[in-house]
Amino acid sequence: MLLFSLFPPAWLAGTVGLSASKIIENMEIGHNVMHGQWDWMRDNKIHSTTWEWDNASPSDMWKHSHNEIHHTYTNVVGKDEDLGYGIMRVDEDQRWMPFYLAQPLWNFINACFFQYGIAAYDLKIGKYLKGRTDKDEFRRQGKQVLTKIRRQMTKDYVLHPLLSGPSAVTTLSANVTANLVRNLWTHSVIMCGHFPEGVQTYEKRSIDGETRGEWYLRQMLGSANISGNSLLHFMTGNLSFQIEHHLFPDLPSNRYQEIAPKVQELFERYGLTYVSGPMVKQVGSAWKKVFRLSLPNDVLQVAAATPASVTRLIFGRASGRVDATAA
């Protein structure tokens, strides 16, 4: 379709199709295959050990940071790097700093370039700058990431446009747009999974001596779902059932909707809050939290005070107990 993208209808149809294909490849296929959900088929083409996805982050690095770190330390401040991506304040008890005033901007920029943000924190750049990672290992992984990014950018922004001949410029714009759409969509889905109001976060010390049962409870209370139709579930890679996914990360994603009523019944039996809602509501809730936590805890309580009082609260105090910068 993009071969004819000089014509606006063809550009629009091609861009929509390319955006959808990138989202499906990342969410429904890549994420779930790399979780090992289809390893039982013993098909090397869709096996977690062989799959390489259409994303800036190399699959082996992503599997370590996501499958091993995020799913083990879900919503533990300072341990789970998927929580705030190392650039946001994510809990009222986390020590506030003026840097967090701009976290709505950081979060928006991260959303627009999400695949590169994932690659950056998979690389653990922050820890490297603080001298907390092996330099040789960082250089090796950095070279691996740059090689993957160069390959992706060559495919999207050089090879495919050139193959379009006279439509090269419009094909380039379509690829840029499709990558932006994919980044914004995946960022929104991930935000809905762990950041809406009502989802719990945890201090590092709270998981000392954690039992297996308590680990499952943390997965339940540290995740949130998105309600919607079958198309929405498919386009999220069934991460709209984030609670079920965190309980059973290697269960094939098409089974989550089947087990969701049983999981919800378990919540009701023990008086737990099953956080779920339409995507617009969940995205709005997550962004509201981003803005709210960008300010010190007591600023909202004095919203009616003079500007000078608010300024003193923001720049003259730092409150809370959890310090993610020390993690």
N, C-alpha and C positions, 0 to 999 in steps of 0.2 A: 504493500500500500504506500509506503514512504517513497517508493520509486517515482510516484506521481504526486509527491507532497508539495510541488509548486502550486497545486490546486488546493485551496483552503479546506474543502470537504475531505479530501484525501489526507491532508496533514492532520486534521482533527481525528479522523477515524484511525489513522496509523498511530498517532500519539496515545490515544485512549487504549488501543490494543497493546502497544508496547508497555505502557504504564501497568496495565493489568498483568501482563506476562511477567514483568519484573517483580511485582508484588507477590504473585502466586509462586514464582520460583523461590523467592526469599522466605515467605511465610509458610505456605502449605507444604512445599517440597523441601527446600534447603534446611530450614529450622528443624523440621520433624525428622527428616532423614538423618541429620547429624546427631539427633537425640537417640538414634538407634531404634526408632519405632518400627522400621521395616527390615531390620537385620534378620528377623526370623525367616524371611523369604530366601535368604542366602543368595541374593542376586547382587553381584558386585556393582552393577550399574546404579543401584539405589541403596548402597551400604554405607553406614556411618564412617567406615575407615577409608572409603574411596571418593566420597562426594566432595566436589569443590564448587562452591556456589558463586553466583553473580553478585559479588560484594567485595569491598575493598579489604576486608579482614580475611586473612588466610584461615581455612577451615580448622586446622589443628590448633591455632591460637584461640579461635572463638570457642571451640569445644572445651578448652581448658578453662577460660574465664567464665563461660556461661554454664556449661554442664557441671563442672566440678566446683567452681567458686560460688556462682550465683545460686545454684540450686541447693548447695550445702548450707550457705549462710544467708538465705533469703531474708531481706529487709533488716539485716544486722548492720547498723551504722558503723562504717569503718572497715567492714569486712566484705560486704556486698557492693561491688563497684557498679552494678546495674542500678543501684539506688542513688539517683542524683548524679551519676556518671562522674563523681569526684569534683563537680563544679557547683553543686547546689546544696543549700541547707535543706534538710529533709525532715527535721523533727524539732519541736519546740525546745527540747532539752539540749539541742546541739548549740554550742557556743556561737553567738552571732558575731560577724565581722562586717565592716563596711563593704567589703567585696561582694557580699550577698545582695546588696541593693540592686545590682545589675543582673541578678540571676534570671529574671524573665527574659532579658536580652540574650544571655548565654544559652538559655534553653531554646530560644527561637533559632539562634544560629546553629546550635547542635541539631535541631530538627531538620533544618534545610540541608545540612551536610552530614546526615546521620550515619551513613555508611563509613565515612572517614572518622567520625567521632568514635564509633565502635572500634575501628582499627587503632585509634590513638589510645583508648583505655585498655584494649587488649594488650597493647604494647607496654602499658604501665609507665607512661612518660612521666607522670607526676612522681612516682617512686624513684625513677631514675634520676630526676633532677634533685631529689633529696638524698641521693647516694644510697638507696635501699635495695638496689638491684645489681646483679653482676653485669659489669660493663661489656664484657665479651658476648654474653648472652643477649644483651640489649642490642648490640650492633648486629648480631646474627639475625635476630627477629626483625629489626628495623630494615635490614636489607631485604628480608622476605616480604615485608609489608610493601615496601617501595616497588619491588618487582611486581607484586600483585596489582598495585594501583596503576603502574605503568601499562600493564597488560589490559586492564579494564578500560583505561582512558583511551588507549590506542584503538581498542575494538569499538567503543562507543563514539569517539570524537574524531577518529581519523579513518579507519577502515570502512565502517558502515556508511559514513557520508560519501566517501570516494566511490563506493560501489553504486551509489545512487546517481552518479553522473551529474546531469544538469540540476538535479534536486539536492545537491550536496549540502548547501547552506540550510535549506529547510529541514533536511534530515538531521543535520547537526542540532538545530533548534528543537526538533522533536525528541532527540535523545537526551538533551539537557533537561527538557520539561519532564520526560518520563522518569528520569533519575530523581528529580526534585519531588515529583508526586510520590514515588516509591519511598523516598526518605521521610516525607511528612506523614505518610500513612503508617509506616512501620513505627515511627517515633510515637505517634498517637496511640497505636495499639499497645505498645510497651508501657507508655505512661498510664494507660487505663488499667493495666495489670497490677501495678504496685503502688500507685501514688494518689488515687482518689481519697477524699475524706472518708474516714471510717476504717481505713487499712492501717494496721499496727506496724510500728517499727520497734527495733530492739537494740539495747546497748550490748556491747561485746561481752561484758561481764555477766549478762543475763543468761547466756547460753553455756556458762561453765557448768559442767556436770549434767548437761541436757540429756534426758532419756530419749529413746526412739519415739515414744509416744508424744513427748513434748516437741520433738522435731516436727512430727506430723501436725500438731496443733499450730505451730508457728507458720507452717506452709498455708494452713487454712485461714489464719487471721492476718497473714501478711500478703494476701492476694485478693484480687477483685475480678469480677466477671463483667462481660458486656452482653446485654440481652439484644436479640434481633432475629432476623430470619436466616434461612439456610445460606443465602448468598453472602451475608455478612460473616457468618461463621467460617465459610470457605475462604473468603478474602483475608481473614485474620489468621489463617492457618489453624483455625479452631483455638487460637489463643484467647478468644472471647470466653473460653472456659479455662481461665487462668488458674482458678482454684483446683480444678480437677487435674490440670496439667502438672501443677506442683506436687500434687499427691502421687501421681503416677506419670512421671515425665517420659517414660519409654513405652507407654501404652499408645497404640496407633490413634492418631488424633480424631479419626472419625468415630471413635468410641466414647469420646468425652460427653457428647450430648446424651448418650444412652445412660451413662452413670450419674449424670448431674442431679437428677431427682433424688437418687439414693444419698448422695453427698449432702444435698440440701436438707433432706430429712434428718440426717445426723446433726447438722447445725441446729435445727429446730429442737431436737430431742434434748440437747445440752444447753439451750438458751444462748447460742452463739449467733453473731450477726453475719449473715451471708451477703456480702457486699456485691451488689449487681445493679445494673441500670443500662439504659440506652446509651449508645456511644457518645452522642452529643452531650448528654448529662455527665458521663464519666470523664470525657475530655475537659469539659468545663470545670468539673470538680478538681481535676488534677491541676489545671492551670490556676485556678483560684488558690490552691495550696501553694503553688510556686510563688505567686505574688505575696500571699500572706506571710510565708516564711522568709521572704526577702527582707522583712522588717523585724526589729527586736520585738519580743513578746508583748511588751507593754505599750508599744506605739499605738496600736489600734485602740487601746483603752483610753488614750488621751487624744483621740482624733479631733476632739473639739477644742483642744488646747491651742495656745498661740504657736505660730511657726517656730519661734525661738525655742519653745519647750520641746517640740518634736525634734528639732535639730540637736538639742543637747542629749535627748534620749538616744538618737541614732548614732551620733559620733562620740558621745561621752561615756557610753556604757557597753558592756558585753555580758550577756546573761546566758545561763544554761550550764549543763554539766557535760554533755557529750561533745567532744571535739574531733570532728572528722579529719581535720588537718593533721592530727597527731596519729592517725591510723596508718 
